[in-house]
Amino acid sequence: MVEDTEVIQFVTKSLLNDAGFSVDIASTGEEAVEMFEPGKYGLIYMDLGLPKMTGYETAKAIRSKEKSKNEKNITPIVALTGHGAVDVQAFCGEAGMQGILSKPLSRDQAEQVWEFYVKHIDIHVPGLTVLASATSIKSDENSLDIPATAKLVGSQAVADKLVSEFIKDLKKQFLSDLKVFITEHKYEELRFLLHKMLGSLVYVKAPKLQKKIIDLQTEVHNSHEISQDVYSDIEQEVLQIIKCYQKIEEKLHC
């Protein structure tokens, strides 16, 4: 567990110990990276608001350490945050984390998170936002995955309605707003537009577009200048999603 507040360290470690888990605590990101070795831990709980080295930076450093040692089985990292999941999920995904939970962590959640990420039991964990992190998205995945959307929301009819409204928004507003905000350097408006889009992509599974939006949001967050090439790249993927949806409506594969 990576956490800098002593009270939260004590309470959360006691809760996890009572549930039967062995816990090591890192008070800083630097300490967490030094302690981490591939295969040493089954799961990592990551505070985001750490001093100096943030939780995002710590997760990236852990992923780099795994990569440097050619570790294929990554250790799941679950963010523990006082913020809303939607507000931070893009940055957590980009950093290579697998999930987000709001504080405080409960014993039931701890046991279920372990079953979900470590034992790979397909269960619903209340309060958990499951992330398809940017590092785990494969380039050969479909542009639009309606079956995955239906599985997530539990209803084909609801999924069809969600995707239909999503496509309407893409056609009507998203690209035009995106182009204006990038061209005119309206980055506050751009940040809100990307935030809204990622909220939709929590439910509508379009993994290639999700990765591009996360990458762009990271650039905006880091105050980088945004080029027109970025717009063109996202535009191409949006048009591919629309084309894919049209094929699905015609009962063809995309």
C-alpha positions in Angstrom: 0.0 0.0 0.0 1.4 3.4 -1.0 0.0 6.0 1.3 1.5 9.1 3.1 -1.1 9.7 5.8 -0.3 7.8 9.0 -4.0 7.5 10.1 -5.0 6.0 6.8 -2.0 3.7 6.9 -3.0 2.4 10.3 -6.7 2.0 9.5 -6.3 0.4 6.1 -3.4 -1.9 7.1 -5.5 -3.1 10.1 -8.5 -3.7 7.9 -6.4 -5.7 5.4 -4.6 -7.7 8.1 -8.0 -8.6 9.6 -9.0 -9.8 6.2 -6.0 -12.1 6.1 -3.6 -10.1 3.9 0.0 -9.3 4.5 0.8 -5.7 3.9 3.9 -3.6 3.3 3.5 0.2 3.4 5.4 2.8 1.4 5.0 6.4 2.5 6.3 8.0 -0.7 6.4 7.1 -4.3 10.1 6.9 -4.3 10.0 4.4 -1.4 7.3 2.3 -3.3 9.5 2.1 -6.4 12.5 1.0 -4.4 10.4 -1.6 -2.5 8.8 -3.0 -5.6 10.1 -6.1 -7.4 8.1 -8.0 -10.1 6.3 -10.9 -8.6 6.8 -9.7 -5.0 3.3 -8.4 -4.5 -0.1 -9.6 -5.5 -1.7 -6.2 -5.6 -0.8 -2.5 -5.0 -3.1 0.1 -3.5 -2.0 3.5 -4.7 -2.8 6.9 -3.2 -2.8 9.6 -5.9 -2.0 12.7 -3.9 1.5 11.7 -2.7 4.2 14.4 -2.0 6.9 15.0 -4.7 6.3 11.9 -6.8 2.6 11.5 -7.4 0.6 8.3 -7.6 0.5 8.6 -11.4 4.3 9.0 -11.6 4.8 6.1 -9.1 2.6 3.8 -11.2 4.5 4.7 -14.3 7.8 4.0 -12.6 6.6 0.6 -11.4 5.5 -0.3 -14.9 9.0 0.9 -16.2 10.7 -1.4 -13.7 8.6 -4.3 -14.8 9.4 -3.6 -18.4 13.1 -3.3 -17.7 13.1 -6.8 -16.2 10.9 -8.2 -19.1 8.1 -9.0 -16.7 5.1 -10.1 -18.7 2.6 -10.5 -15.7 2.1 -7.0 -14.4 1.1 -6.4 -10.8 -2.4 -4.9 -10.6 -2.5 -1.3 -9.3 -5.7 0.0 -7.8 -5.9 3.8 -7.1 -7.4 4.8 -3.7 -8.6 8.4 -4.0 -10.8 11.0 -2.4 -11.7 12.3 -5.9 -14.4 11.1 -8.2 -13.4 8.2 -10.4 -14.5 9.9 -13.6 -12.2 12.9 -12.8 -9.1 10.8 -12.5 -9.6 7.7 -14.6 -7.9 9.0 -17.8 -4.7 9.8 -15.9 -4.9 6.5 -13.9 -5.3 4.5 -17.2 -2.5 6.4 -18.9 -0.3 5.6 -15.9 -1.0 1.9 -16.3 -3.3 1.3 -13.3 -6.1 -1.2 -13.5 -8.8 0.2 -11.2 -10.0 3.1 -9.0 -11.7 3.0 -5.6 -12.8 6.0 -3.5 -11.6 6.1 0.1 -12.3 4.7 2.5 -11.6 1.1 1.5 -13.9 -1.5 3.1 -13.1 -5.1 4.1 -15.6 -6.5 1.6 -14.1 -4.4 -1.2 -10.6 -5.5 -0.3 -11.6 -9.2 -0.4 -13.5 -8.7 -3.7 -10.8 -6.7 -5.4 -8.3 -9.5 -4.6 -10.7 -12.1 -6.1 -11.3 -9.9 -9.2 -7.7 -8.9 -10.0 -5.6 -11.7 -8.5 -7.8 -14.8 -8.6 -9.5 -13.6 -11.9 -13.0 -14.3 -10.6 -15.5 -12.3 -12.7 -17.4 -10.5 -10.0 -18.9 -7.0 -9.6 -17.0 -5.0 -6.9 -19.2 -2.2 -5.6 -17.5 1.2 -6.1 -14.7 -0.1 -8.3 -14.1 1.6 -11.6 -12.3 -1.0 -13.8 -9.8 0.5 -16.2 -8.6 -0.7 -19.6 -5.3 1.2 -19.1 -3.6 2.6 -22.1 -0.8 0.1 -21.8 -3.2 -2.8 -22.1 -5.2 -1.7 -25.1 -4.3 -3.7 -28.2 -4.0 -2.0 -31.5 -5.9 -4.7 -33.4 -9.1 -4.4 -31.3 -12.3 -3.3 -33.0 -13.0 0.4 -33.3 -16.4 -0.2 -31.8 -17.2 -3.2 -29.5 -21.0 -3.3 -29.0 -21.0 -6.8 -27.4 -18.6 -5.6 -24.7 -20.8 -2.6 -24.2 -23.8 -4.8 -23.8 -22.0 -7.1 -21.3 -21.0 -4.1 -19.3 -24.5 -2.5 -19.0 -26.2 -5.9 -18.8 -28.7 -5.3 -21.6 -28.5 -5.4 -25.4 -31.3 -2.9 -25.7 -29.6 -0.4 -23.4 -26.3 -0.9 -25.2 -28.0 -0.2 -28.6 -29.5 3.0 -27.3 -26.2 4.1 -25.7 -24.2 3.5 -28.9 -26.9 5.2 -31.0 -26.7 8.4 -29.0 -23.0 8.2 -28.8 -22.7 8.0 -32.6 -25.2 11.0 -33.0 -23.0 13.1 -30.7 -19.9 12.1 -32.7 -21.5 13.2 -35.9 -23.2 16.3 -34.7 -20.8 18.0 -32.2 -17.7 16.3 -31.1 -15.4 16.7 -34.1 -16.4 20.3 -34.8 -15.9 21.3 -31.2 -12.6 19.4 -31.0 -11.3 21.2 -34.1 -12.2 24.7 -32.9 -10.8 24.1 -29.4 -7.4 22.9 -30.7 -7.2 25.5 -33.5 -8.0 28.4 -31.2 -6.0 27.0 -28.3 -9.1 26.9 -26.1 -7.6 24.4 -23.7 -10.0 24.8 -20.8 -12.9 24.0 -23.2 -10.9 21.2 -24.7 -10.3 19.7 -21.3 -14.0 19.7 -20.5 -14.8 18.2 -23.9 -12.3 15.3 -23.4 -13.6 14.8 -19.9 -17.1 14.4 -21.2 -16.1 12.1 -24.0 -14.2 9.8 -21.6 -17.3 9.7 -19.4 -19.2 8.2 -22.4 -16.3 5.8 -23.2 -16.7 4.3 -19.7 -19.8 2.6 -21.1 -19.4 2.6 -24.9 -16.4 0.4 -25.7 -14.3 2.1 -28.4 -10.8 1.2 -27.2 -8.8 2.9 -30.0 -10.6 6.2 -29.5 -10.3 5.9 -25.7 -6.6 5.6 -26.0 -6.3 8.6 -28.3 -8.5 10.7 -26.0 -6.4 9.7 -22.9 -3.2 10.6 -24.7 -4.6 14.0 -25.7 -5.9 14.6 -22.2 -2.5 13.9 -20.8 -1.0 16.4 -23.3 -3.5 19.1 -22.2 -2.9 18.2 -18.5 0.9 18.7 -19.0 0.3 22.0 -20.8 1.8 20.8 -24.1 1.0 22.6 -27.3 -1.5 20.6 -29.3 -0.9 20.2 -33.1 -3.4 19.8 -35.9 -2.0 16.3 -36.5 -3.6 15.3 -33.2 -7.0 16.4 -34.5 -6.5 14.6 -37.8 -5.6 11.4 -36.0 -8.7 11.5 -33.7 -10.9 12.5 -36.7 -9.7 9.5 -38.6 -10.7 7.2 -35.7 -14.0 8.8 -35.2 -14.9 8.4 -38.9 -13.8 4.8 -38.6 -16.2 4.3 -35.6 -19.0 5.8 -37.6 -18.3 3.6 -40.6 -18.1 0.6 -38.3 -21.5 1.4 -36.8 -23.0 1.8 -40.2 -21.7 -1.7 -41.1 -23.1 -3.2 -37.9 -26.5 -1.7 -38.7 -26.2 -3.4 -42.1 -25.4 -6.7 -40.4 -21.8 -6.6 -41.7 -18.6 -7.0 -39.7 -16.4 -3.9 -39.1 
